[in-house]
Amino acid sequence: MIQILEFFGGIGSPRIALRNMGIPTKSIDYVEIDQKAVDSYNAIFIDDLAYKTQSVVDWNLKPDILIHGSPCQDNSMIGKRAGMEFMSGTRSSLMWETLEIIKQMGLWKPRVVIWENVPGVLKLKKSKGAFAKYLNEMKSLGYTNSFKILNAMDFGLPQNRNRVFCISTLQNAPFNFDSLRKYEMRSIQEFLEMDVHESYTITAPSMLKVIGKPQKGFGGYLPIIDEYCWTITTKQNRNPNSGIIPLGDGRFRLLTEKECWLLQGYTDSDFMSAATVNGKTALYHQSGNSIPVTIFESIFERIL
């Protein structure tokens, strides 16, 4: 039985991965402040104990694996670039709470700590210095660190999504990212719904006139999806900068919220469970905040 601890848990991507692999798993605890995400998580794992929104303080837990995909907004190349420096008060700086919790665990520590974030942590002045400090702090706690940018396209998903994964282990040898099992990107047609309501068809003139052209506010341009989409974001229904689907005759539509979930590696059943407790906007938001399930599957395959 693998015991995991999920901080900034979202809709449970790592736990989904372990479930898909058939590995007996106990989530010692799951911490997430977004009530709608908690509702989706509880609906997916309905046979288990329901969680409540809670903050990350005063824990005394002993997981085998600790996962913390802390908020990425302040590390993004788009926006204020506020960074994640210690005591800065930014959302992204909440990653330091995880370190405090590990320190409070005393002599016993998780065997593996996994942290995920946007590539901006390696580029932005206020982020890369904080990331270097995070690595040093983890080293002082006895961990060997290794990190790499991974793309969902290398793990079967037709989504061009680059994210930094940092894996810290209590073993002397660093985690070997080159040993990860990668597999061919599946056709995007496998992820698209056939019968999509007309409400997803783009009709706003302001959007139609910039399709495939540079436009401020849509990540540079509004791309047409061919073989893959771009990074799924939290506002796909309003700022569809991951791309749009051509319908022919000059018509285009948004990705549906279900398609966004599938493109993150979730199953139809996972989505349908979450859809019983949440509406369109929340489901889009949750998919954009998530971590590709298939990347976790490959990581856990090596760790376990």
ABEGO torsion letter per residue (X at the ends): XBBBBBBGAEAGAAAAAAAAAGBBBBBABBBBABAAAAAAAAAABAABBBBBBBBBBGBBBBBABBBBBBBAAAABABEAGAEABBGAGBAAAAAAAAAAAAAAAEABBBABBBBBBBAAAAABAAAAAAAAAAAAAAAAAGBBBBBBBBBAAAAGBBBBBBBBBBBBBABABBBBAAABBBBBBBBAAAABBABBBAAABBABAAAAAABGBBBBGAGGBBBBBBABBBBBBAAAAABBAAEBBBAEGGBBBBBBAAAAAAAAGBBAAAAAAAAAABBAAAAAAAAAABBBAAAAAAAAAAAX
